Amino acid sequence: MAIAMDQRIDAIQRSCAAKPGITSFGGGLPSENLFPRRQLADAAHKVISRANGAALQYGWPEGQKVLREFVSKRLRARGVDVTADDIIITSGAQQALALTVSALTFPGMRMHVGAETYPAALELFRSKNVTPTLDVDEAHACYAMQSVCNPRGLGMSVERHAEIFTSGLPIIIDEAYAELRFDGHLERPLICCARDRAWLIGTFSKTLAPGLRVGWLVPPRQNREQILQKKQDMDLQTGSLSQSVLAEFLLRFDFDAHLVAARTEYQRRADTLVAAVLKHFPQWEFDEPQGGFSVFARTNRTGDDAKFLAEAASHGVSFDPGRLFRSTNQSSPMALRLCYSNVKEDAIDDAMARLAKAWKSFAPPC
């Protein structure tokens, strides 16, 4: 979920989450329809019932081997030079990012980012006195969502790929949405051609369930022991129960078939939202997403997006203001992330009609 940088935004979003009848296009939540509840419940019962009690016991900081083997096998299929020993299981992708930043950055450092990117990454950088920058030439490292970016839902351009690779800088590659491209295409990650300076991050939060809090990190091999020590100092290990449930689940469940179903559902919702935006906001600009959870809509107006969020909430709609995704934290020109991922398909058009009324009230035609 996005972390609000503005207390007004945080307060409005919390209020909207607590009110029935609000249609929320915010938060970046996966579809509840896609949670494999029964299969996860069965896996939980199996692992908790085992005589050795391993699912309820302490484990090693690198995580359970069966999960590391699962991740490494999928990465090798994409050309990554990796073994199970290179994988570190983390408490979600956010911990993987935090571990990477703690090892890689220093106060006053500059981190190259895209024009819009993951808000919690921007917040993490700032908390470490690391300045986000759009200029790779003045950066000390790069952060990129290569396959499917948040919030636009697009793959990385050929030009930016080349720019980041040729920079020679350390690269943080966030693959949170990589397996949710609608066409199912999986690119070769940048780590394939920069193994000694790339940090690859992934998670099961977007593809299965964020409540599991299971992600993973592939650091450069020379940094593995350093990261394991930091991981142990931080929380000893990722929760044994979540790891055990997930490992049991993956042994018995067709994960790839689940991904096909998820891509199909998300593309259908994306198409419905795109049609609704075109219908109700023909003056707004956006890119049709290639995957992920959201559309990033750009208006032609200046103004305070937090105030527009408050107006939208009064019409029963919530969204993520565009400033959250900008390294500059600027509201203007106004933009908003509209997440279709956890909105029922038959509710999208009506919600966008209400948002259009809120927009007309907030920014009447000139």
C-alpha positions as a printed Julia matrix, in Angstrom:
366×3 Matrix{Float64}:
   0.0     0.0     0.0
   1.11    3.55   -0.7
   2.49    5.54    2.21
   1.04    9.03    2.35
   3.58   11.85    2.61
   0.88   14.37    3.55
  -1.04   14.04    6.82
  -4.18   15.36    5.12
  -4.01   12.59    2.53
  -3.39    9.95    5.18
  -6.34   11.15    7.26
  -8.72   11.2     4.28
  -7.67    7.75    3.07
  -8.04    6.25    6.54
 -11.47    7.81    6.86
 -12.51    6.45    3.46
 -11.27    2.95    4.35
 -13.44    2.98    7.47
 -16.64    4.1     5.71
 -18.97    1.66    3.97
 -20.09    2.69    0.5
 -16.8     4.3    -0.54
 -15.38    2.98   -3.81
 -11.62    3.04   -3.36
  -9.29    3.27   -6.33
  -6.44    3.77   -3.85
  -4.03    1.57   -1.98
  -2.78   -0.84   -4.63
  -4.64   -3.8    -3.12
  -4.82   -7.12   -4.98
  -8.24   -8.54   -5.76
  -9.82  -10.41   -2.86
 -11.47  -12.67   -5.44
  -8.06  -14.08   -6.3
  -6.98  -15.08   -2.8
  -6.69  -18.91   -2.8
  -8.32  -19.1     0.62
  -9.21  -22.79    0.76
  -5.82  -23.95   -0.51
  -3.96  -21.68    1.93
  -6.18  -22.88    4.78
  -5.45  -26.5     3.85
  -1.72  -25.76    3.72
  -1.87  -24.03    7.1
  -3.65  -26.98    8.69
  -1.07  -29.42    7.29
   2.01  -27.55    8.43
   0.66  -26.69   11.88
  -0.36  -30.31   12.45
   3.06  -31.78   11.73
   4.68  -33.49   14.67
   7.98  -31.63   14.5
   6.27  -28.24   14.89
   8.7   -26.64   12.43
   6.12  -24.14   11.2
   5.88  -22.73   14.72
   9.6   -22.81   15.47
  12.55  -20.52   14.77
  14.36  -20.82   11.43
  17.43  -19.49    9.62
  17.72  -15.85    8.49
  18.04  -16.76    4.79
  14.65  -18.49    4.83
  13.36  -21.97    4.04
  15.2   -23.81    1.3
  12.09  -24.97   -0.55
  11.02  -21.35   -1.09
  14.51  -20.28   -2.13
  14.62  -23.15   -4.63
  11.21  -22.19   -6.0
  12.29  -18.58   -6.59
  15.71  -19.49   -7.99
  14.21  -21.97  -10.47
  11.86  -19.31  -11.84
  14.68  -16.78  -12.12
  17.01  -19.24  -13.87
  14.27  -19.78  -16.47
  14.62  -16.07  -17.24
  18.38  -16.23  -17.63
  19.47  -15.11  -14.15
  22.7   -16.59  -12.8
  21.3   -17.64   -9.43
  21.01  -20.61   -7.08
  18.91  -21.16   -3.99
  21.87  -20.05   -1.88
  21.71  -16.6    -3.51
  18.1   -16.02   -2.41
  17.19  -14.38    0.9
  13.54  -14.67    1.97
  12.3   -11.39    3.43
   9.23  -10.01    5.16
   7.76   -8.67    1.95
   9.46   -6.7    -0.8
   9.59   -3.66    1.47
  12.02   -5.36    3.85
  14.11   -6.48    0.88
  14.24   -2.85   -0.25
  15.05   -1.63    3.26
  17.9    -4.14    3.6
  19.27   -3.1     0.23
  19.09    0.6     1.04
  20.75    0.06    4.42
  23.69   -1.67    2.73
  23.98    0.46   -0.38
  23.32    4.06    0.58
  24.93    6.82    2.59
  23.67   10.22    3.79
  23.73   12.75    0.98
  23.58   10.06   -1.69
  21.48   10.6    -4.84
  19.22    7.83   -6.13
  18.08    7.86   -9.74
  14.33    7.16  -10.03
  11.65    7.42  -12.69
   9.38   10.45  -13.12
   6.82    8.59  -10.99
   7.6     5.62   -8.81
   6.69    3.58   -5.72
   5.91    6.01   -2.85
   7.27    3.79   -0.06
  10.61    3.66   -1.88
  10.71    7.46   -2.07
   9.87    7.69    1.62
  12.55    5.16    2.5
  15.17    7.05    0.52
  14.29   10.31    2.21
  14.35    8.71    5.67
  17.97    7.72    4.97
  18.83   11.23    3.72
  19.06    9.89    0.16
  17.85   12.36   -2.46
  15.78   11.0    -5.38
  16.84   12.44   -8.74
  15.68   12.07  -12.33
  19.21   12.72  -13.61
  21.21    9.49  -13.81
  24.41   11.46  -14.41
  24.29   12.94  -10.91
  23.19    9.72   -9.19
  25.18    7.23   -7.1
  22.7     4.35   -7.69
  19.47    3.59   -9.57
  16.06    2.31   -8.48
  13.87    0.88  -11.23
  10.7    -1.14  -11.71
  11.74   -2.83  -14.94
   8.92   -5.1   -16.08
   5.81   -3.3   -14.78
   6.17    0.04  -13.06
   4.02    1.53  -10.33
   1.93    3.67  -10.95
   1.78    3.65  -14.79
   1.71   -0.12  -15.33
   4.25    0.09  -18.16
   7.51   -1.7   -18.88
  10.79    0.18  -18.87
  11.64    1.97  -22.11
  14.58    0.77  -24.2
  16.21    4.16  -23.69
  16.0     4.08  -19.89
  17.16    0.47  -19.82
  20.25    1.43  -21.79
  20.82    4.56  -19.68
  20.73    2.63  -16.41
  22.85   -0.24  -17.67
  25.57    1.94  -19.22
  25.76    4.15  -16.11
  27.82    1.47  -14.34
  25.97    2.3   -11.11
  24.48   -0.12   -8.57
  20.92   -0.99   -9.62
  17.95   -1.83   -7.39
  15.45   -3.77   -9.53
  11.96   -3.96   -8.03
   9.93   -6.79   -9.6
   6.81   -6.57   -7.44
   4.51   -6.66  -10.5
   6.76   -8.48  -12.99
   4.59  -11.6   -13.25
   1.42   -9.56  -13.73
   2.07   -8.28  -17.24
  -1.14   -8.94  -19.12
   0.65  -10.65  -22.01
   2.57  -12.92  -19.62
   5.9   -11.82  -21.06
   8.8   -11.98  -18.6
  11.8    -9.89  -19.54
  15.38  -10.78  -18.73
  16.04   -8.71  -15.6
  18.87   -6.19  -15.67
  20.67   -8.38  -13.14
  21.46  -10.77  -16.01
  23.96   -8.28  -17.44
  24.98   -6.62  -14.16
  25.21   -9.5   -11.68
  27.9    -7.86   -9.55
  26.04   -4.57   -9.03
  22.33   -5.4    -9.25
  19.96   -6.09   -6.36
  16.83   -7.96   -7.44
  13.67   -7.73   -5.34
  10.44   -9.73   -5.64
   7.38  -10.65   -3.63
   4.34  -12.93   -3.39
   2.23  -10.02   -2.1
   0.86   -8.94   -5.47
   0.48  -12.41   -7.0
  -0.94  -14.33   -4.0
  -1.69  -12.41   -0.8
   0.06   -9.49    0.93
  -0.91  -10.83    4.35
   1.67  -13.59    3.96
   4.43  -10.95    4.03
   6.85  -13.08    2.02
   9.25  -11.48   -0.42
  12.78  -12.16   -1.57
  16.08  -10.51   -2.37
  19.0   -11.44   -4.62
  21.96   -9.26   -3.6
  25.32   -9.27   -5.36
  27.19  -12.32   -4.1
  29.83  -10.23   -2.39
  27.09   -8.61   -0.26
  25.21  -11.75    0.78
  26.78  -12.22    4.21
  26.41   -8.53    5.0
  22.69   -8.68    4.16
  22.16  -11.88    6.16
  23.69  -10.21    9.2
  21.45   -7.18    8.76
  18.43   -9.45    8.34
  19.28  -11.35   11.5
  19.81   -8.11   13.42
  16.47   -6.79   12.18
  14.08   -9.67   12.88
  16.09  -12.93   13.08
  14.04  -14.4    10.21
  10.88  -14.06    8.16
   8.0   -15.73   10.02
   8.23  -19.52    9.96
   4.47  -19.98    9.76
   4.04  -17.81    6.66
   7.02  -19.46    4.98
   5.79  -22.96    5.81
   2.24  -22.29    4.62
   3.51  -20.78    1.38
   5.99  -23.59    0.77
   3.31  -26.26    1.31
   0.89  -24.33   -0.88
   3.37  -24.01   -3.78
   4.12  -27.74   -3.68
   0.47  -28.57   -4.35
  -0.87  -25.58   -6.27
  -0.51  -24.62   -9.94
   1.01  -21.19   -9.43
   1.31  -20.49  -13.16
  -2.37  -21.26  -13.74
  -3.18  -18.86  -10.91
  -1.07  -16.16  -12.61
  -2.97  -16.66  -15.87
  -6.27  -16.19  -14.04
  -4.94  -13.1   -12.24
  -3.67  -11.49  -15.44
  -7.01  -12.15  -17.13
  -9.02  -10.61  -14.3
  -6.77   -7.59  -13.94
  -6.73   -6.91  -17.68
 -10.53   -7.07  -17.79
 -10.79   -4.56  -14.94
  -8.11   -2.37  -16.54
 -10.03   -2.31  -19.82
 -13.21   -1.35  -17.97
 -11.45    1.49  -16.13
  -9.76    2.76  -19.3
 -13.15    2.91  -21.02
 -14.66    4.74  -18.04
 -11.85    7.33  -17.93
 -12.22    7.97  -21.66
 -15.97    8.37  -21.22
 -16.01   10.63  -18.17
 -12.66   12.42  -18.49
 -11.87   12.79  -22.21
  -9.55   15.7   -21.4
  -7.31   13.66  -19.1
  -4.18   11.9   -20.35
  -2.99    8.42  -19.42
  -1.14    5.41  -20.77
  -3.04    2.17  -21.14
  -1.37   -0.19  -18.63
   0.54   -3.24  -19.82
   0.09   -4.9   -16.43
  -0.06   -4.28  -12.72
  -2.86   -2.69  -10.76
  -3.39    0.89  -11.88
  -3.87    3.71  -14.36
  -1.99    6.98  -13.74
  -4.25    9.76  -14.99
  -2.84   13.24  -15.64
  -5.04   16.33  -15.68
  -4.38   19.69  -17.32
  -4.96   21.61  -14.1
  -2.79   22.96  -11.33
  -4.04   22.69   -7.78
  -3.98   20.75   -4.53
  -4.63   17.05   -5.14
  -5.31   16.51   -1.43
  -8.23   18.91   -1.64
  -9.53   17.08   -4.69
  -9.26   13.8    -2.75
 -11.41   15.35    0.0
 -13.97   16.44   -2.62
 -13.95   12.98   -4.2
 -14.46   11.36   -0.79
 -17.6    13.47   -0.32
 -18.88   11.85   -3.54
 -18.02    8.34   -2.31
 -14.76    7.8    -4.2
 -11.12    7.57   -3.1
  -7.83    7.5    -5.04
  -4.09    8.03   -4.56
  -2.99   11.63   -5.27
  -0.26   11.96   -7.87
   2.17   13.8    -5.62
   2.81   10.59   -3.68
   4.55    9.08   -6.72
   6.71   12.08   -7.66
  10.22   12.53   -6.38
   9.47   16.26   -6.11
   6.3    15.67   -4.03
   4.59   18.32   -6.19
   0.85   18.33   -6.65
   0.81   20.27   -9.93
   0.07   19.42  -12.62
  -2.55   17.36  -10.83
  -2.59   13.61  -11.37
  -4.05   10.58   -9.65
  -3.44    6.85   -9.47
  -6.6     4.86  -10.07
  -6.24    1.24   -8.96
  -8.67   -1.1   -10.68
  -7.24   -4.17   -8.98
  -9.66   -4.4    -6.04
 -12.72   -2.63   -7.47
 -15.57   -4.78   -8.7
 -15.83   -4.52  -12.46
 -19.52   -3.58  -12.43
 -18.84   -0.74   -9.96
 -16.14    1.02  -11.96
 -18.24    3.12  -14.35
 -20.59    4.39  -11.65
 -17.66    5.32   -9.41
 -15.98    7.2   -12.23
 -19.23    9.07  -12.91
 -19.24   10.18   -9.25
 -15.58   11.16   -9.54
 -16.48   13.25  -12.59
 -19.08   15.11  -10.5
 -16.45   15.72   -7.83
 -14.03   17.01  -10.49
 -16.67   19.36  -11.94
 -17.28   20.74   -8.45
 -13.57   21.03   -7.67
 -12.35   22.33  -11.03
 -15.3    23.77  -13.01
 -14.73   24.3   -16.75
 -12.81   27.48  -17.55
